[in-house]
Amino acid sequence: KGNDVLGWYANKHQCSIDEAVVMLARRGGITLKEKVVDPEAERFKTQVTDQNRAFYHALMQDKDALAYLHNRGIEHEDIGKWRIGMVPWDWKDQRYAGRIVFGMAELHWWEPAKAKTIAMAYRAREERDYLLHRIDVNDEKKRNYIMGAKYLNDPTSKIYEKSQYLYGLNEAVTHIRKEKCAIVVEGYTDVIGAHKNGLQNVVACCGTAITESHIEILKRYTDRVFMWLDGDAAGMKNMRRVIPLFLKHGINVMIVNSYGQDPSEMIEAGVDLRLY
């Protein structure tokens, strides 16, 4: 139930973490604020979770999409763990049709499996020839989709603010505490690949610039961070920009230079930041 005092207390008294918090608060004379549940937000989370689940089932029925993921090193067990799916080809908004979906889950402290999906990112497949076989390029709208953005993202909503969210945090938080450091990358597949290869303290900034909100989240769990964005000029510029922000919050930040390669490529080659 956790490797801290709350987990120890819950195990000793055979109770849940929430019950342990209440019991300890009473012992310490601490008044707990009652959690306010927003019914509208909870309904929204349920709707997004249900749609994410529907995309998962669509993926399971598409052999080409599964082969695409397997070629990228993402296996069946990863698909369920990371809430991966596929938008059906007959989806009403053809900008999304055929895209691979990455579900983003809220942070659920002790039982990640119970966390709800709060947003999704939709990734175009890189094999343009494959898409050309599936889509009539004489249709100008669909042709624009093929050449469009690599990622489409759910918009900011009552339950999701991209600039304040770190992908993979619900899976990484225990390992961040254990390793006493966090590794920040850009992409969803970088996080999945890192966790598969043993680097489980990795989170992603979802392709956005690192914000003070991100840094404040990381500060809750560690004062040591590796910034490992893509090794191109834009990635290096972004990493240099945020050094003062990390230092401002008392975080020791180290920059990882991938020399033009993505973190996933370096990890697959055997780079292990735990050695540093």
Phi, psi and chi 1 to 4 in degrees:
 res  aa     phi    psi   chi1   chi2   chi3   chi4
   1 LYS       -   12.1  -67.8 -177.4  178.4  177.7
   2 GLY   127.3  151.2      -      -      -      -
   3 ASN  -103.6   26.9   57.8   -3.1      -      -
   4 ASP  -119.4 -170.7   58.2   10.4      -      -
   5 VAL   -64.0  -33.2   65.7      -      -      -
   6 LEU   -66.2  -43.0  -68.5  176.2      -      -
   7 GLY   -63.2  -41.3      -      -      -      -
   8 TRP   -61.7  -45.6  176.3   84.6      -      -
   9 TYR   -65.8  -41.4 -166.3   86.2      -      -
  10 ALA   -63.8  -39.9      -      -      -      -
  11 ASN   -66.2  -42.2  -78.2  -37.0      -      -
  12 LYS   -62.4  -40.6  178.0  179.6  178.3 -178.9
  13 HIS  -100.3    5.4  -65.6  -81.9      -      -
  14 GLN    51.7   53.0  -67.2  -62.0  -65.2      -
  15 CYS  -133.3  174.7   63.2      -      -      -
  16 SER   -78.9  167.2   69.1      -      -      -
  17 ILE   -61.8  -42.7  -67.1  -66.8      -      -
  18 ASP   -60.0  -42.3  -72.0  -17.6      -      -
  19 GLU   -65.2  -37.7  -69.9  169.0  -28.0      -
  20 ALA   -63.0  -40.5      -      -      -      -
  21 VAL   -60.5  -46.1  170.2      -      -      -
  22 VAL   -62.9  -44.8  172.4      -      -      -
  23 MET   -63.0  -44.0  -66.7  163.3   67.5      -
  24 LEU   -69.6  -35.5  -73.7  169.1      -      -
  25 ALA   -62.6  -41.6      -      -      -      -
  26 ARG   -62.3  -42.9  -72.8  173.0 -179.3  166.2
  27 ARG   -62.7  -35.7  -73.1 -173.6   59.5  175.6
  28 GLY   -91.4    1.3      -      -      -      -
  29 GLY    69.2   29.2      -      -      -      -
  30 ILE   -99.7  130.2  -61.0  170.2      -      -
  31 THR   -90.0  119.8  -58.6      -      -      -
  32 LEU   -87.4  138.7  -63.5  176.0      -      -
  33 LYS   -77.8  135.7  -66.6 -178.3  179.7  179.8
  34 GLU   -70.5  131.9 -176.1  175.8   -9.1      -
  35 LYS   -68.4  128.4 -178.0  179.6  179.3 -179.3
  36 VAL   -95.0  118.6  178.2      -      -      -
  37 VAL   -95.8  127.8  177.1      -      -      -
  38 ASP   -92.9  106.2 -175.6  -26.8      -      -
  39 PRO   -57.1  -38.7  -22.4   33.8      -      -
  40 GLU   -65.4  -43.2 -176.6 -178.1   -5.3      -
  41 ALA   -64.3  -40.1      -      -      -      -
  42 GLU   -65.4  -38.4  -69.7  -56.7  -51.6      -
  43 ARG   -64.9  -39.2  -76.4 -164.9  -62.2  -89.0
  44 PHE   -63.8  -43.7 -162.9    0.2      -      -
  45 LYS   -61.1  -42.3  -69.7  178.2 -172.8  177.8
  46 THR   -63.1  -42.0  -60.8      -      -      -
  47 GLN   -62.2  -45.0  -68.6  171.4    2.4      -
  48 VAL   -65.7  -40.6  177.0      -      -      -
  49 THR   -61.6  -43.7  -61.0      -      -      -
  50 ASP   -63.5  -40.4  -70.8  -16.2      -      -
  51 GLN   -68.1  -39.7 -170.9  174.9   76.0      -
  52 ASN   -60.0  -39.7 -167.1 -176.3      -      -
  53 ARG   -65.7  -38.6 -170.5  176.9  -64.9  112.5
  54 ALA   -64.2  -38.3      -      -      -      -
  55 PHE   -66.1  -35.5  -70.9  156.7      -      -
  56 TYR   -60.5  -46.5  165.4   81.7      -      -
  57 HIS   -64.5  -35.6  -69.9  -58.2      -      -
  58 ALA   -64.2  -39.6      -      -      -      -
  59 LEU   -63.1  -43.0  172.7   60.9      -      -
  60 MET   -63.3  -18.3  -69.8  -65.0  101.0      -
  61 GLN  -100.4    0.3  -63.9  170.2   10.4      -
  62 ASP  -113.1  103.0 -166.9  -60.5      -      -
  63 LYS   -63.8  -36.6  -66.8 -178.9 -179.9  178.8
  64 ASP   -65.5  -41.3  -67.4  -32.5      -      -
  65 ALA   -65.9  -41.2      -      -      -      -
  66 LEU   -62.9  -41.6  -71.6  172.4      -      -
  67 ALA   -63.6  -38.4      -      -      -      -
  68 TYR   -59.4  -46.6  167.9   80.9      -      -
  69 LEU   -67.1  -41.7  -71.1  172.2      -      -
  70 HIS   -61.9  -37.1  -67.6  162.6      -      -
  71 ASN   -65.7  -23.1  -72.9  -23.2      -      -
  72 ARG   -94.0    9.0  -64.8 -175.1   64.8   87.4
  73 GLY    84.8   11.3      -      -      -      -
  74 ILE  -100.0  114.5  -62.3  175.3      -      -
  75 GLU   -98.0  178.6  -54.4  -61.9  -24.4      -
  76 HIS   -58.0  -41.2  -86.8   72.2      -      -
  77 GLU   -66.8  -29.4   57.3  -91.4   23.1      -
  78 ASP   -71.2  -34.2  -55.2  -45.3      -      -
  79 ILE   -61.0  -45.8  -69.0  170.4      -      -
  80 GLY   -69.7  -44.0      -      -      -      -
  81 LYS   -61.2  -40.8  176.0  179.6  178.6  179.5
  82 TRP  -101.7   13.5  -64.4   99.9      -      -
  83 ARG    55.2   48.5  -61.0  165.4 -171.6 -106.8
  84 ILE   -90.4  142.9  -58.9  173.5      -      -
  85 GLY  -149.3 -165.3      -      -      -      -
  86 MET  -145.6  136.3 -171.2 -160.4   83.1      -
  87 VAL   -74.9  127.0 -179.1      -      -      -
  88 PRO   -56.8  150.3  -23.8   33.9      -      -
  89 TRP   -65.3  -24.5  -73.6  101.8      -      -
  90 ASP   -94.7   19.4   59.3   -3.9      -      -
  91 TRP   -60.2  142.5 -165.7 -111.3      -      -
  92 LYS   -60.2  -35.8   55.5 -174.8  178.6  -66.0
  93 ASP   -98.8  102.7 -172.0  -20.3      -      -
  94 GLN   -69.1  -10.6  -76.9  -67.1  -58.7      -
  95 ARG   -62.2  -27.0  -68.0  178.6  -56.3  159.3
  96 TYR  -100.5  -16.0  -66.6   84.4      -      -
  97 ALA   -57.1  129.9      -      -      -      -
  98 GLY    82.3   -5.0      -      -      -      -
  99 ARG   -75.9  149.3  -75.7  179.5  177.0 -102.4
 100 ILE   -80.6  137.4  -60.2  -61.9      -      -
 101 VAL  -110.1  133.4  177.5      -      -      -
 102 PHE  -114.1  112.9  -65.7   86.0      -      -
 103 GLY   -81.3  134.1      -      -      -      -
 104 MET  -105.0  123.5  -71.8  170.0  -85.7      -
 105 ALA  -103.9  145.5      -      -      -      -
 106 GLU   -65.0  159.2   65.3 -177.7   -5.8      -
 107 LEU   -78.4  115.3 -174.4   63.2      -      -
 108 HIS  -111.7  113.1 -166.1  -73.2      -      -
 109 TRP   -55.5  -47.0  -70.6  105.2      -      -
 110 TRP  -114.4  -18.3  -51.2  110.6      -      -
 111 GLU  -135.4   83.5  -61.9  174.7  -85.6      -
 112 PRO   -54.7  -30.2  -27.0   35.2      -      -
 113 ALA   -63.9  -22.1      -      -      -      -
 114 LYS   -91.2   -4.2  -69.0 -174.1  177.2 -178.9
 115 ALA   -66.4  147.1      -      -      -      -
 116 LYS   -97.9  151.1  -65.9  179.2 -179.8  177.5
 117 THR   -74.7  130.6  -54.8      -      -      -
 118 ILE  -110.7  -14.9   58.5  172.0      -      -
 119 ALA  -168.4  168.7      -      -      -      -
 120 MET  -139.5  149.7  -71.8  175.6  -79.2      -
 121 ALA  -115.2  139.6      -      -      -      -
 122 TYR  -117.1  115.1  -50.6   84.0      -      -
 123 ARG  -105.2  126.4 -172.4 -173.3 -161.5  -78.6
 124 ALA   -71.7  143.5      -      -      -      -
 125 ARG   -76.4  148.4  -56.8 -177.8 -150.2  177.7
 126 GLU   -80.8  -19.6  -65.3  174.6  -12.6      -
 127 GLU   -76.7   90.0  -70.6   84.7  -15.0      -
 128 ARG   -62.9  -36.3  -59.8  -55.9 -174.8 -171.3
 129 ASP   -60.8  -37.8  -69.1  -20.5      -      -
 130 TYR   -62.6  -45.1  170.2   82.1      -      -
 131 LEU   -65.4  -35.8  -73.9  171.0      -      -
 132 LEU   -62.4  -31.8  -70.9  170.5      -      -
 133 HIS   -71.4  -27.9  -75.0  -61.2      -      -
 134 ARG   -94.4  -18.4  -64.2  -65.2  -63.2  -94.6
 135 ILE  -125.5  135.7  -63.6  177.1      -      -
 136 ASP   -73.8  106.7  179.4    6.2      -      -
 137 VAL   -76.0   -4.1  -66.6      -      -      -
 138 ASN   -72.4  -17.9  -67.8  -40.3      -      -
 139 ASP   -82.4  110.3 -175.3  -39.9      -      -
 140 GLU   -59.3  -37.7 -173.1   62.8   27.0      -
 141 LYS   -63.1  -43.4 -178.4  178.2  178.8 -178.6
 142 LYS   -72.9  -31.4  -65.8  179.4 -179.2  179.1
 143 ARG   -64.2  -40.1 -175.0 -179.9 -176.6   86.1
 144 ASN   -63.1  -34.9  -71.3  -21.8      -      -
 145 TYR   -61.2  -43.5  157.9   74.8      -      -
 146 ILE   -59.6  -40.8  -66.3  173.9      -      -
 147 MET   -93.7    9.0  -55.8  -52.3  -64.1      -
 148 GLY   -81.1 -163.5      -      -      -      -
 149 ALA   -62.2  144.1      -      -      -      -
 150 LYS   -63.8  -40.8 -176.0  176.7 -178.7  179.4
 151 TYR  -120.5  139.6  -84.9  101.9      -      -
 152 LEU  -117.1  141.5  -63.9  173.4      -      -
 153 ASN  -125.4  148.5  -62.2  -79.4      -      -
 154 ASP   -59.1  142.4  -82.2  -12.5      -      -
 155 PRO   -73.0  165.2   28.5  -35.5      -      -
 156 THR   -57.8  138.0  -64.4      -      -      -
 157 SER  -144.4 -174.7   68.8      -      -      -
 158 LYS   -62.7  -25.5 -169.3  170.5 -171.6  177.0
 159 ILE  -111.7   -2.8   60.6  174.0      -      -
 160 TYR  -144.5  126.9  175.0   64.7      -      -
 161 GLU  -130.7  107.2  171.9   54.2   66.6      -
 162 LYS   -55.3  -39.6 -175.3  176.9  179.5 -179.9
 163 SER   -71.7   -7.0   64.6      -      -      -
 164 GLN  -117.6   17.0  -61.6  177.4    3.5      -
 165 TYR  -123.7  137.0 -176.4   84.6      -      -
 166 LEU  -114.3  115.6  -70.8  165.9      -      -
 167 TYR   -66.5  133.2  178.0   71.7      -      -
 168 GLY    88.5    1.1      -      -      -      -
 169 LEU   -61.7  -37.4 -176.7   61.0      -      -
 170 ASN   -63.8  -27.0   56.1  -34.6      -      -
 171 GLU   -89.5  -25.0  -63.7  -71.3  -17.5      -
 172 ALA   -95.7  -19.0      -      -      -      -
 173 VAL   -59.3  -41.7   62.7      -      -      -
 174 THR   -62.9  -39.2  -60.4      -      -      -
 175 HIS   -75.2  -30.3  -57.9  -79.4      -      -
 176 ILE   -62.1  -44.3  -69.6  173.0      -      -
 177 ARG   -64.9  -41.8  -75.3  173.4  167.5  154.4
 178 LYS   -65.9  -45.0  178.8 -179.0  177.4 -178.8
 179 GLU   -82.0  -12.0  -58.9  -71.6  -15.5      -
 180 LYS    60.5   31.5  -62.3 -178.3  179.3  178.8
 181 CYS  -165.7  160.0   71.0      -      -      -
 182 ALA  -124.1  150.3      -      -      -      -
 183 ILE  -115.9  125.0  -57.9  170.6      -      -
 184 VAL  -109.8  122.5 -179.5      -      -      -
 185 VAL  -118.9 -175.7  -62.7      -      -      -
 186 GLU   -97.1  -42.9  -78.4 -171.1   58.3      -
 187 GLY  -105.8  160.7      -      -      -      -
 188 TYR   -67.2  -45.3  -51.3   97.0      -      -
 189 THR   -68.0  -27.9   53.9      -      -      -
 190 ASP   -62.7  -42.8  -71.6  -28.6      -      -
 191 VAL   -63.4  -48.3  171.5      -      -      -
 192 ILE   -60.8  -45.7  -64.2  169.7      -      -
 193 GLY   -63.4  -38.8      -      -      -      -
 194 ALA   -64.1  -47.3      -      -      -      -
 195 HIS   -62.7  -37.5  -78.2 -113.4      -      -
 196 LYS   -64.8  -30.4  -79.4  174.4   62.2   66.7
 197 ASN  -100.2   18.2  -74.1  -82.2      -      -
 198 GLY    96.7   -9.3      -      -      -      -
 199 LEU   -92.8   89.5  -77.2  174.0      -      -
 200 GLN   -99.7    8.4  -64.9  175.2  -74.9      -
 201 ASN  -102.8   28.5   57.2  -26.0      -      -
 202 VAL  -100.9  135.1  177.3      -      -      -
 203 VAL  -132.0  167.0  -64.4      -      -      -
 204 ALA  -127.3  150.6      -      -      -      -
 205 CYS   -91.9   15.2   53.3      -      -      -
 206 CYS    59.0   34.6  -57.1      -      -      -
 207 GLY    77.9   -0.2      -      -      -      -
 208 THR   -95.3  168.6   68.3      -      -      -
 209 ALA   -68.0  144.8      -      -      -      -
 210 ILE   -64.5  130.7  -64.2  -68.1      -      -
 211 THR  -112.3  168.2   66.8      -      -      -
 212 GLU   -63.6  -29.9  -73.0 -149.7   51.3      -
 213 SER   -62.1  -43.2  -65.3      -      -      -
 214 HIS   -59.6  -44.9  -68.5  137.4      -      -
 215 ILE   -65.1  -39.5  -65.3  171.6      -      -
 216 GLU   -64.5  -35.4  -72.0  168.2   -1.2      -
 217 ILE   -64.5  -47.5  -68.2  170.6      -      -
 218 LEU   -63.3  -34.4  -69.3  168.3      -      -
 219 LYS   -61.0  -25.4  178.2   66.6  175.7  177.9
 220 ARG   -65.3  -24.7  -60.5  172.7 -166.8  167.9
 221 TYR  -117.1  -20.4  -48.4  112.1      -      -
 222 THR  -161.3  159.6 -175.7      -      -      -
 223 ASP  -117.0   22.1   59.6    1.7      -      -
 224 ARG  -139.6  122.2 -172.5  166.6  178.7 -109.8
 225 VAL  -134.8  135.7  170.4      -      -      -
 226 PHE   -98.8  122.6  -73.4   92.8      -      -
 227 MET   -92.9  118.8  -78.4  -69.5  -62.2      -
 228 TRP  -133.1   67.9 -163.7    0.2      -      -
 229 LEU   -84.0  175.6  -53.6 -172.0      -      -
 230 ASP   -56.5  146.3  -69.0  -11.6      -      -
 231 GLY   -82.7   17.5      -      -      -      -
 232 ASP   -85.2 -179.7   54.8   17.6      -      -
 233 ALA   -62.1  -40.1      -      -      -      -
 234 ALA   -64.3  -41.5      -      -      -      -
 235 GLY   -63.9  -43.7      -      -      -      -
 236 MET   -66.0  -38.6  -65.9  -57.8  -64.3      -
 237 LYS   -63.2  -42.0 -179.2  179.4  179.3 -179.5
 238 ASN   -64.6  -41.4 -168.4   15.0      -      -
 239 MET   -65.8  -41.7  -72.6 -169.5  -77.9      -
 240 ARG   -63.6  -37.0  -72.5 -165.8  -65.5  -91.9
 241 ARG   -61.8  -36.1  176.9 -171.6   64.0   81.7
 242 VAL   -91.1   -5.8  -61.4      -      -      -
 243 ILE   -53.4  -48.7  -70.5  174.8      -      -
 244 PRO   -60.8  -33.2  -22.8   34.1      -      -
 245 LEU   -66.4  -42.6  -66.0  179.2      -      -
 246 PHE   -63.1  -45.7  -81.6  105.0      -      -
 247 LEU   -63.1  -36.0  -63.0  177.9      -      -
 248 LYS   -58.8  -34.4  171.0 -175.5  172.0 -177.6
 249 HIS   -95.6   12.3  -72.7  -89.4      -      -
 250 GLY    74.0   26.4      -      -      -      -
 251 ILE  -105.4  130.1  -66.0  179.3      -      -
 252 ASN   -80.0  112.7 -179.8   16.1      -      -
 253 VAL  -112.8  135.8   58.3      -      -      -
 254 MET  -120.5  139.8  -74.8  146.9  -77.8      -
 255 ILE   -99.8  129.8  -59.9  -60.1      -      -
 256 VAL  -104.3  124.3 -178.6      -      -      -
 257 ASN   -99.2  116.1 -169.7  -18.3      -      -
 258 SER   -89.6    0.7  -66.8      -      -      -
 259 TYR    52.9   49.6  -59.4  100.5      -      -
 260 GLY    88.1   -6.8      -      -      -      -
 261 GLN  -100.8  154.7  -69.3 -176.7  -64.8      -
 262 ASP   -75.2  153.9  -67.6  -19.4      -      -
 263 PRO   -54.7  -38.9  -29.4   36.5      -      -
 264 SER   -61.2  -36.8   58.1      -      -      -
 265 GLU   -67.1  -40.6  -64.1  172.1  -36.5      -
 266 MET   -68.2  -40.3  -61.5  -71.5  -73.5      -
 267 ILE   -64.4  -43.1  -67.6  168.1      -      -
 268 GLU   -62.1  -28.0  -71.4  172.9    9.4      -
 269 ALA   -79.7   -6.5      -      -      -      -
 270 GLY   108.6    6.2      -      -      -      -
 271 VAL   -69.4  131.2  172.0      -      -      -
 272 ASP  -131.2  106.3 -172.1  -14.6      -      -
 273 LEU   -68.9  -11.8  -65.0 -172.2      -      -
 274 ARG   -66.3  -16.7  -69.4  172.3  -60.6 -177.3
 275 LEU   -72.8  -12.9  -60.4  176.0      -      -
 276 TYR  -109.2      -  -55.6   93.5      -      -
